[in-house]
């Protein structure tokens, strides 16, 4: 339980334009995890765990400012919290510079002109994103959210002092997931085994969820675990750490984006094409996903 004093609102996180609240609202609303996240048109609110500090925070667009307003429920580890939220909402990138590079591909240019200034939404917690990515293997986003919600309901600790319109639980710890057989959770047995092995490796310290040694080292560590392949590892690198050149080549949304026409594109052809987008392949993926979501 966190006993720190309340922190008044007013932490302002500036950014440079273009930046779209609507892009992030749509992204997080589609993936909203019941019990952990609350979202409305004007704010995003979720529970969080930073070491022994537990609490919740709310983010809303700063009225009249090119900034987000961050309101945490408690004092402690503010610098780490701000850094996490800045990464979550991709406040430090330069979308115009990225667009100039990606426009070097003449076929990609119309997509960038149609959806200017898209950024890279990132998860707050890498372990949570890893769990949600494993759950999401070969199922729809809606199905993955349903299963992750069951996990929270079963293993998530109740959050003390939450507001009426706030989150109710913390996301489960790695040890809690590793130690539960997860009967009736709604996943095939092999995927349950993959999830529990992943959680156990994180809980024991055998797996370091970090890009301190480089993204390729993280991907290699993840792929060494049974049941985790390149798509899962690359997606975790992209969504959990905001790695700008991570690129899950086998992702269905990328392969079937309307950008490629009715026939789509093969994973091999996409991988070759994406070489021209380095070092910003993750942002090219954001545009392709946006096209898939908006035009299908």
N, C-alpha and C positions, 0 to 999 in steps of 0.2 A: 504493500500500500504506500502511496506517495503522500507525504504530509507537508510538502512544501507550500509556501504561501502562494495565493493566486497572483498571476502576473497581469497587469492591466494591458488591454489591447494597444497596439501601436508599433509593433515591430514591422517596419516597412522594408520590403525586399524589392529593390528597383530592377528594372530591365530596360532594354532598348527595343524600340519597335522595329518590325511588326511582331506582335505577340497577341494571341487570341485566347481569351478566357473560354470561348465557346468550344474551341478545339479540345481543351483539356476537360471541360465539363462533359462533353460527349464521350470522350475516352474513358474517364473514370466512372461515369454513370452506367455505361454498358457493362462494366466489370465490378460494379459496386458489391462489396462483400457484406451481407447482412450481419449486424451485430458489431462490425468493426468500422464501417464507413457510413456516414450520413451525407447526402448530397441534395442540394436544391439549386435553383437557378442562380442564387447569389452567393453560395458558399460551398466549400468542401470541408468536411469534418471527419476525423478518424482518431482511433486510439493509437498509442505508440508505446514502445518499450525501448529505452536506451540504457543498457546495462541494468542497474537496479531501479532506475527511474521509470515510473509508469505514469501515464496520463493521457491526455488527448489534446488535439490542437484544431483550430479552425482557420481556414484560409479563405479570403475573399478579395476581389479586386479593390484596390485602393481608390476611393472616390477622388476624382480629379488629379490623380497621380499616375505616372507610369511605374507602378509598383503593386505588389501584392501585400495585403495586410495579414500578418501572421499573429494569431492569438493563442498561445499555449495555456494550458490549465495550471501550469506549475513552473516554478523556478528550477534551474539546474540544467547543465549541459546545453545552454542556449546556442553556443557556437556550432555544436554538432547538429542540433535540431535545424538551425537556419541553413546549414550546408546541405542537409538532407532534403529540405523543402525546396531549396534553390535548384538542386538537381532534379527533383521530382517534377517540377514545372519548367525545367530547362531554361532558366532565367539568364544563364551566362553565355549562351551561344550567340553567334552573329548570323542570323538566318539569311541576310542579304549576301554575305560572303559565301555561305554554303550554296545558295542559289546560283551565284555567278559561276561557281565551279561546276555544279551539276548541269547548268545550261550549256556546258561544253558538249553534251550529248544532244544534238539537235532534236531528236525524237522525244527526249524528256522535257524539253523546254516548254511545250504547250501545257504540260501538266503543272509545271511550276508557276506558269502565268495564270492558270485557272484557280490554283489554291495557293496564293502567295503567303510566304512567311510561316509555313508549318514548322512546328518544333517537335522534339522527341520526348513524349511523356515517359516517365520512369517511376518504378515502384518506390515506396518509402523504405521498405525493408528487403534486403536481398534474399534472406531465407524465406520469407513469405512468398516472394516472387518465384523462387525455386520450387516451392511446394505447389503453387498455382500452375506453374508451367508443366510440371510432371502430371498433375491432375488433368491438365488440358491436352495431353497427348491424344490425338485422334478423336477428340470430341468438340462440340461447339462451345463457344464462349458461354452461352447460357447454361449448358450442362455442367461446365467446369465451375461456374459460380455456385450452382446448386450444391455440388459435392463439397466445395470448399466451405460453403455455409454450414453444412452438416458437421464438418471438422471443427469449425469454430464453436458451434452449439455444444458439441460433445466435450471438447478439450480446452476451449478458451476460458481463461480466468475472468470472472466478473470484474468490471471496471468500477472502482469506487468513485463517488462524487461526480458522476457523469450528469450533464444537464439533461432536461427532458427531451430535447431534440438532438442529443448527442449519441455517441457510440455506447454500446453496452458491455463489450468484452474486448479483451486483448487477444491478438492472434496467438494460437498455441505455440508453446516452446518446442524446440527440436526434440528435447528429451521426451516430452509428453507424446508427441507423434510416434517417435521410435518405439516407445514402450507399450503402445496400444495396438492390438491386433486389427483394429478398424473393421470389425464385422458389420456388414450391412451398409457400408459407406457408399456403395454404388459404383465401385470400380472393379475391373478384372483383378484376379488374384495376383498376377505378375506385376501389374502396375502398383498394387498395394505394397508388394515386396520392394519394388523400386523406391517408392516414396519412403518407406520405413528405413531402408538402407541409407538413403540420402540424409534423412533426419538423424539417424544414428551417427553417420560420419561427421555431420556438423556438430552434434552434441558432444561427441568424444574428442573433437579437435582434429580428427584424421583428415577432414576436408576443410580447407580454408576458403571461405567465400570472400575472395579479395582479388583485385586486379593489380596489387602492388608489384607483382612480378611480371605483369603484362597480361593482356587478354588471352593470348594463345596459351599461356600456362594455366589460366583458369579453365579454359575450354578442355585442355588435356586432362586436368584433374577431374572434371565433371564426366568426360567421356570414359574415364577409367572405371566408373561405377556401372555395374550391370543395369541395363534398362535405360541408360541415358546415352543418346546419340547426338550427332552434330546439330540437328534442328533444336533439340532441347537446350544444349549447351550454348549455342549461338543466341537463342532467344533469351536465355537468362543473362548473357553478357549484355545484350541490347536493353532489355527492360529492367534488369536489376541494377545495372551499373551505368547505363547511358553511354555505352561504348560507341563512339560515332561511326566506326567502321565495321561493327558486328553486322552479320547478314545471314539470316537463316534461309539458305537457298531453297530448301524443300518446302517452305511455307506455302500452304494452299492459297492464301490470300494474295501472295506475291505472284504465284504461277497463274492464277485465274483473274488477275486484275484486268478490267476492261481496256487498260492501256495496251494490252497485247492483242486485242481483237477477240473474236469468239473462240478461236482455237487455243488461246492461252499460249504458254511458252514452256519448254521443257526445263528441268532443273539444270541440266548441263548448259543449255543456251543462256539461261539466266545468269549462271555463275560467270560465264565468259563475258556477257554484257556488263555485269556489275563491276568488272575489273576497271572499267573506265570511270566509275563513280568514286573510287578510292580517293581520299581517306574518309569519305562521307557516305558510305553505302547505307548506314542505318537511316540517314535522312531520306535517301532515295526510297528506302523501304517504307518510310512513313507516307510519302507521296503515293506510292503504289497501293498501300493499304487504304489510304483515304479515298482513292479512286474506286477501289473495290467496294468500300462501305457506302459511298455516295452514289454510285452509278449502277449498282446491281439491284 
